[in-house]
Amino acid sequence: MNNYKPLKFQKDSENRQLSIPFVFLIVTGRCNSRCITCSYWRNRPKKEILTKERIYSLISTLNKYHLETIIFTGGEPLLRSDLIEVAQKLKKGFSHLTLRLLTNGILLEKYVGVISKTFDVVAVSFDSANRETYQKIRGVDALQKITNGINRLRMLNREIEIRLRTVIQKENFREIPQIISLGRKLGANKISFIPADMFSDISFGRSKKMQNQNKVILSLEELVEYKDILKSILETQKQNLKSGFLVEEGYDLIGIYDYYASFHGLKKPVYPKCNSGRTAIIVDFQGDVWPCFFYESIGNIAKVSLEEILHSDKMVDFKSKIINHRLKYCQKCTCPFFYEK
C-alpha cells in the first residue's frame, strides 16, 4: 500500500492543482442524532456563512477545475431548510454533475419525494440492525424511521443508488451479518464499513480528542472475536463480495481489524492509499476550506477567493506532505479518500 503512485492531474509549473473532481459541502453543523463518536450535536448552532449564493459561486468556480461530484453532508444536511432548493438549482444548472447526499436518514422519509428526484446517490449512516443497539450508538430511537425512509426511497426510484455506511465499534461488531442482511432486504446497492475515529481533534465537530475511547474501541478479546466474524463473512458472503454489494470486496472489513489491532500495538500502522486535496476538498458551513477532513483549514471563502486558496502555498504544502507520507496522522485515518479514473 505504501508504494502506490499518486493520481497525476494537470499541474502548473509550481505543482499547483488544476483538477478537483469532488467537493464535500458541510452545509450545517446542526444534527438530530447524538452519536457517541461525534460532537456536532454538542455544539451551539453557528451561523451558516456558506449561504446558497456562496454555494452557487463555489460550484461555478470548481466547474472550471473539472468537478464531477458534489457531496452534501453535515451535521445532518437535511436540517438545512434550503438544502433541497440549492441541490435542485445545481442539478438544473450543472446537469453533468453527480449529486450525493450523506444523511443519518432520520428525515429521509419526510423529504423522500424531492430527494428521489434530486439526488443521484443517497448514503445513509446505518450502524445497527437492532433498535436497542442503534439507540445506544446514536443516542436516538430512530432505526424504524430510517428503514421506512430507505424502503420508500427505493419504491419511488428504482434507479437511485442507495449506499449504507456502518461505523464498526464495540456495540455493533457482532451484528455485521445482520446489518448486511438487512441492507440487502432494504434494496441498498452497496454497504461499506469503517472503524471509529479515535484520534482527530478537529473533525466531527470536535474541539478535542475523544475521551470515552473505552466505550467504542474493540478490546483485545473482542478483536479476537471480530477476527472470527470476519473469517466467517469472507467465507459465507462470497456472492455479496463478488457483486460489489460489500464495498472493496471486504477489504474495508479487513482494514477495520488492522486499525484496531494497531491501536493495541499488534500491528504496525501503515499509510493508506489517499489523494485527498488532489482529488477532493471540503468546504464547511463556516466557509473554511479543508484539503482533508482531518487536516486544518487552509483558508476561508468569506475572506479570500476559492482560487487563491486552491493555489496557495498551504495547499501546495499539504499535497507535498500527503504524497510523501509526511503526515503522521494519516496512519490513524479511518476514511482515506482515493480516486482515479
N, C-alpha and C positions, 0 to 999 in steps of 0.2 A: 504493500500500500504506500510505502514511503517513496517509491521511485516513479510515481506516475508523472506524465508530462502535462503541465497545465494547459488549458484551452488557449489557443492563440487567436486573439481577436485583433482586429486592425488597431494599430497604435500610432501615435505621433512620435516625433524624434526624442521625446523625453519619457517614453513608456507610459504616456497618459491615455487611458482607455477611451475608445470611441464607440463601444458597443455595450449595452446593458439590456439583455433580454427580459429580465424580471425585475419588478418592483413590488415590495411589500408595503402596503399602506396601513399603518396602525392608526385607524381612524378615530379611536376613542380609548380612553383609559378606564372607562366605566365597565363594570362587569356584574352579572347577576348570578355568577357561581361564587363559591367560597373555597376554592381549591387550596389544599394544604401546601402545594408546591409553588403557588403564585401569590403575589402581593397586590395586584391591581385593585382588587376589591377592598383592600385595607386602606387605600389612599383616598383622600378627599378629591372629589371631581375637580379637574382643572379645565380651564377654557380651551376649547379646541381651536388652536391657531391655524391648523390645517383646514381652512374653510373650503367650501366646494369650489370657489373661484380659484384658490391656490391649487387645488387638486387638478382642475382642468388645465391650468397653466403648466403644472408639473408634468402631466401626461403629454401635453403638446411638445414640451422640451424633450422628454425622454423618447418620443416618437422619432426624433432625429438620430437617436442612438440605437436604432433597431429594436425597440421594445416589442416584446411578443406577448407578455402575460402580466396582468395586474392581479395581485392577491390582496384582498381586503381582510384585515384581521384586527385584533384589539389586544386587551379588553375583549368585550363582546361587541363586534361591529354592528349587530342588529339593534343595539341600543341607541345608535346614532339615528336621529329622526330623518335626516336627508340622505341616508346611505343609498336607498333604492333609487331615488331621484338622480344621484350622482352616477351610480352604476348604469342606469338606463341612458343617460346623456352620453356617457363614454362609449357605451355599446353602439349607439347611433352614430357618434362622430368618429369612432375608430373601430369600424366593424371587423378589421383584421386581427384585433387583439382578443386574447382569451381572458375571460373574467373568472376569477376564482373567489369563492367565499370560504373563509375559515371561521367556523362558528362552534359554540358549545351545544347548539341545537335546541336550546330551551324555547326560543322564539321561532323556530323553524316552521312549526305548524301554523302559527299566526300569520306569517307572511309567505306561506308556501306558494301561493298563486303567482305573485310577482317574482319570487325567487326562481321558480321553474321556468319563467320566460326571460330572465335577465342574465343568469349566470351559466357558464359552461361547465364549471366544476364546483361542487359543494363538498367541502371536507368538514367532517363532524368529529369533535372530540368524543371518544367512546371508551370510557375507562372501566366499564364493567358490564356484565350481562345479568347482574344481580342488583335488585333495588337497594338492598341494605349496604352492599359494598360500594355502590355508586355514591350513596349519600355520605358514607364515611370519607371517601376520597374527595368529593367535590362540594361537600357541605350543604347540598340541597337535594330534595327528593324530586328528581326530575327525569328519571330514566324513562318512565312511561310517556312523558311529553315528547322526549327525543325520538323514541321508536315510532310514535304516532306521526311525528313530522317527517321522518325518513320514509315511512310507508306511503304517506300522502304524496311526498315529492316524487317517488318512483311511479306512483299511479298517474300523476299529472304529466310526467315527462319521462318516457321510456329511454330517451337518448342521453339525458343529462348524466354526467359522470359523478357518482357519489363515492367519496372516499371516507374511510374511518381511520382514526389515529388513536392508538392506545398508549398511554404512559405506563410502562410496567414498573410496579413498585410492590412493597410488602403486602398490601391489602389485596392485590388482584392477580399476582403472577400465577396462582393456581387455576385461575379462570380462563386462561388463554384459549384452551379448546372450545369452551362455551362461548367466548367472545367471537371466535372465528365462525362458529356455527350460527350464531345469531346474526352476524354480519351477512352471511350468505342468505339467510332467511329474509332479511330486510331488503335484499336486492342491491347491496353495495357492489361496486365494481372492484374495489381494492381495499385492503386493510394493511396498515403499517404499524410498527411498534417501535417505541423509543424508551430509553431509560429516563428516570427523573433527574433533572439537573440539580446538582448538589453544591455547585461552586460559584456560579455567577452572582455578582452583587450589583448588576445593573440591568439585567434582563428580567422579564416577567414582572415589571413594576417594582422590583426590589430596590432597596437602598442599602442593603447589607446581605451577606450570605445567609442561607437557610440555617436556622438554629435547631430545628427539630428533625435532623437527619435520621435519627434512630427510628422515627415513625414511618420513614419512607424507604430507606435503602435496605436491600436484602442482606440478612445476616449470613455468616459463613454456612450455617446449617441450611438456611433457606436457599442459598446459592447451589448447594449440592442437590437439593430438591428441584430447583429450576433446571439444572442440567439434565435431570431425568425427564422432566416435562418436555424440554427442548428436543431431546433424542426421540421421544415418542411422537412429537409433532412432525419431525423430519421424516419419520417412518410412515406415519398414518395419513399425512396431508399431502401426498405426492401430487394429486390432481390439482389441488389449490396452489401448490408451489409451481407446478408446470404452467398453469393457466395464467399466472401473474396476479391472481387474487391476493396471494400473500406477496407483498412487495419484495423485490430483490431476491426472490426465491428463498426467503427465510434468512438471508444474511443479516437483516436487521435484528432478528431474534438472537442470532449468534453473537452479534455485536453487543447486545444487552448483557450477555454473560461476561464478555470480555470487559465491559465497562465496570460492572460491579466487582468483578474479580480484581481489576486493577485498583479499585478503591480499597480493597483489603490486602493489597500487596501481593496477590497471587500471580498477577501478570503485569508485564511492563506496558504502560500506556503508549499508544502509537499516535502519530499524526494522521488524522483521517483525510480522505480524498475530499478536497474542498477548493472551490474557486470563487467563494463569496467576495464581493467587492469588484470582481472582474465580470461577473455574470449577473449579479443581483445587488440591489441596495435596499435599505429600509428607510422610510420616511415616517416619523411618528406624528401624533396629533398635536404636538408642540412645535412641529416644523423642523425638528432635528433630523439630520441625515446620518445614518449609520451604514458602514460597509458590511456589517455583520451584527447579528442580534447580541453578540457577547463582547462587542468592542465599543469603545466610547464614541460619542458623536463627533463627526468631523466638520460640522457646520450646520447652519440653520437657514432655511429658505426665507424666513422673515427678515433676515439681516443681509444676506448676500444671495446672489443668483445660484440656482442649482448648477449651472455650467461652471461657475467659479469653483464650487465645491468639488465637482467631479474632476476638475483639472488641477486641484490644489496639491500642494506638497504633502499634506496629510493623507490624501488618498493614495498618492504615489508611494508614500512610506508604508502604508498598510499593505498594499499589493506586494511590495517587495518583501515584507515580513512574512506574509502568509505563503507566498511562493517558496521562500527559502526556509520555511519552518522555524521562524524566529519568534513565534507567539506561543509561549508555553501553555497558555490556556487551551489551545486547540486540542491538546492531548486529552482534555477533560470534556470536550464538546459532546453534547448529546444529539445534536441535529445539524451536522455539517451540510453545506449546500454545494452540490457539484452538478454542473450542467455542461453537456457538449452535444453537438449535433452529429 
